Amino acid sequence: MKLLLIEDDLMIGESLVEGLQKEKYQVDWVKDGLAADAALIASDYHIVLLDLGLPKMQGLEVLRKYRQSKGTAAILIITARDATFDRIKGLDTGADDYLVKPFDLDELYARIRALLRRCHIAQDPSLNHCGLTLNVSTHEVFFHGEEIHLSLNEFNLMLALIEMPGKVISKAKLEEKIYGWDEDIESNTIEVYIHMLRKKLGADFIKNVRGVGYKLINEIEK
């Protein structure tokens, strides 16, 4: 599950990134409004944690532009502004939830889980394709009724594929889905994870479209 953290306070940001990664979330972190605007244009996220008091562009302006561009990620405002007016303004601008600093990390995690249950990928938290079931809330994986283990990167790669069954996804897009900006990526990393997934799911479960990318087997090809 991919999150964007927009937070200019270094101490808060470092703490949140560390905690969210321990909760198995893939986290990108930007520290000003212009960088946030660019990140939201360049990448797809499931959840955005948005501070309001940002340098270069205020958080509400980032939110307004994102919603005007039809961005669909769930937005959780995290801010020290606790006035009722600020809450109403944030929610009316397009936020899905509002959490006042300082907050307990466990409450933040609970709010994220609640947003995931409400957002489009988690109306049913289980995604199914050709006998494979991924539960995006619990990270449980079943193949033809039997539970199997996927590493975090394997899970995120399969999630990227199963969200768009039948569509070819480029190697670059898959790398974006499972890695943060500051992580070094070996040239054959995606191929390695595809190989490991095929060992668990069958050699034909993930198709290679030469020169384009990868896609999942469809029902007709089973």
MOSUL-V138894 format. One record per backbone hydrogen bond with DSSP energy under -0.5 kcal/mol. NH is the residue of the N-H (numbers start at 1). CO is the residue of the C=O. E is the energy in kcal/mol with one decimal. If there is no record, write none. Layout:
nh->NH co->CO e->E
nh->NH co->CO e->E
This chain:
nh->3 co->26 e->-3.5
nh->4 co->47 e->-2.0
nh->5 co->3 e->-0.5
nh->5 co->28 e->-3.3
nh->6 co->4 e->-0.5
nh->6 co->49 e->-3.1
nh->7 co->5 e->-0.6
nh->7 co->30 e->-2.1
nh->10 co->8 e->-0.7
nh->13 co->9 e->-2.9
nh->14 co->10 e->-2.7
nh->15 co->11 e->-1.9
nh->16 co->12 e->-2.6
nh->17 co->13 e->-2.7
nh->18 co->14 e->-2.2
nh->19 co->15 e->-2.3
nh->20 co->16 e->-2.9
nh->21 co->17 e->-2.3
nh->22 co->18 e->-1.6
nh->23 co->19 e->-1.1
nh->24 co->21 e->-1.6
nh->25 co->20 e->-2.2
nh->26 co->1 e->-2.9
nh->27 co->25 e->-0.6
nh->28 co->3 e->-2.3
nh->30 co->5 e->-2.7
nh->33 co->55 e->-2.6
nh->36 co->32 e->-2.0
nh->37 co->33 e->-2.5
nh->38 co->34 e->-2.2
nh->39 co->35 e->-2.4
nh->40 co->36 e->-2.4
nh->41 co->37 e->-1.2
nh->42 co->38 e->-2.2
nh->43 co->39 e->-2.3
nh->46 co->2 e->-2.6
nh->47 co->2 e->-1.4
nh->48 co->74 e->-2.7
nh->49 co->4 e->-2.9
nh->50 co->48 e->-0.7
nh->50 co->76 e->-2.3
nh->51 co->6 e->-2.2
nh->51 co->49 e->-0.5
nh->54 co->52 e->-1.7
nh->57 co->55 e->-1.6
nh->59 co->52 e->-2.9
nh->61 co->58 e->-0.5
nh->62 co->58 e->-1.9
nh->63 co->59 e->-2.5
nh->64 co->60 e->-2.6
nh->65 co->61 e->-2.4
nh->66 co->62 e->-2.2
nh->67 co->63 e->-2.5
nh->68 co->64 e->-2.2
nh->69 co->65 e->-1.5
nh->70 co->67 e->-1.6
nh->71 co->66 e->-2.5
nh->74 co->46 e->-2.1
nh->76 co->48 e->-3.1
nh->76 co->74 e->-0.5
nh->77 co->75 e->-0.6
nh->77 co->97 e->-2.3
nh->78 co->50 e->-2.5
nh->79 co->99 e->-1.9
nh->82 co->80 e->-0.7
nh->87 co->83 e->-2.0
nh->88 co->84 e->-2.6
nh->89 co->85 e->-2.7
nh->90 co->86 e->-2.5
nh->91 co->87 e->-2.5
nh->92 co->88 e->-2.8
nh->93 co->89 e->-1.6
nh->94 co->90 e->-0.7
nh->94 co->91 e->-0.6
nh->95 co->90 e->-2.2
nh->96 co->75 e->-2.7
nh->97 co->75 e->-1.4
nh->99 co->77 e->-3.1
nh->101 co->79 e->-3.1
nh->107 co->104 e->-0.5
nh->108 co->104 e->-1.9
nh->109 co->105 e->-2.7
nh->110 co->106 e->-2.0
nh->111 co->107 e->-2.3
nh->112 co->108 e->-2.3
nh->113 co->109 e->-2.5
nh->114 co->110 e->-2.2
nh->115 co->111 e->-2.3
nh->116 co->112 e->-2.4
nh->117 co->113 e->-1.9
nh->118 co->114 e->-1.3
nh->119 co->115 e->-2.4
nh->122 co->119 e->-1.7
nh->123 co->120 e->-0.7
nh->127 co->125 e->-0.5
nh->127 co->134 e->-3.1
nh->129 co->132 e->-2.4
nh->132 co->129 e->-2.2
nh->133 co->142 e->-3.1
nh->134 co->127 e->-2.7
nh->135 co->140 e->-2.6
nh->136 co->125 e->-2.9
nh->136 co->134 e->-0.8
nh->139 co->135 e->-2.2
nh->141 co->148 e->-0.5
nh->142 co->133 e->-2.4
nh->143 co->146 e->-2.9
nh->144 co->131 e->-3.4
nh->146 co->143 e->-1.4
nh->148 co->141 e->-2.4
nh->155 co->151 e->-2.9
nh->156 co->152 e->-2.5
nh->157 co->153 e->-2.3
nh->158 co->154 e->-2.6
nh->159 co->155 e->-2.7
nh->160 co->156 e->-2.0
nh->161 co->157 e->-1.7
nh->162 co->158 e->-3.0
nh->163 co->159 e->-1.7
nh->164 co->161 e->-0.9
nh->165 co->162 e->-0.7
nh->167 co->164 e->-1.9
nh->169 co->214 e->-3.2
nh->174 co->170 e->-2.1
nh->175 co->171 e->-2.4
nh->176 co->172 e->-2.0
nh->177 co->173 e->-1.7
nh->178 co->174 e->-1.4
nh->179 co->175 e->-1.6
nh->183 co->180 e->-1.2
nh->189 co->186 e->-1.6
nh->192 co->188 e->-2.0
nh->193 co->189 e->-2.1
nh->194 co->190 e->-2.6
nh->195 co->191 e->-2.3
nh->196 co->192 e->-2.1
nh->197 co->193 e->-2.4
nh->198 co->194 e->-2.4
nh->199 co->195 e->-1.7
nh->200 co->196 e->-1.1
nh->201 co->197 e->-2.3
nh->202 co->198 e->-2.5
nh->205 co->202 e->-1.4
nh->207 co->205 e->-0.5
nh->207 co->215 e->-3.3
nh->209 co->207 e->-0.6
nh->209 co->213 e->-2.9
nh->210 co->208 e->-0.9
nh->212 co->209 e->-2.7
nh->213 co->209 e->-2.1
nh->214 co->169 e->-2.6
nh->215 co->207 e->-2.0
nh->217 co->205 e->-2.8
nh->221 co->218 e->-0.7
nh->222 co->218 e->-0.7
nh->222 co->219 e->-0.8
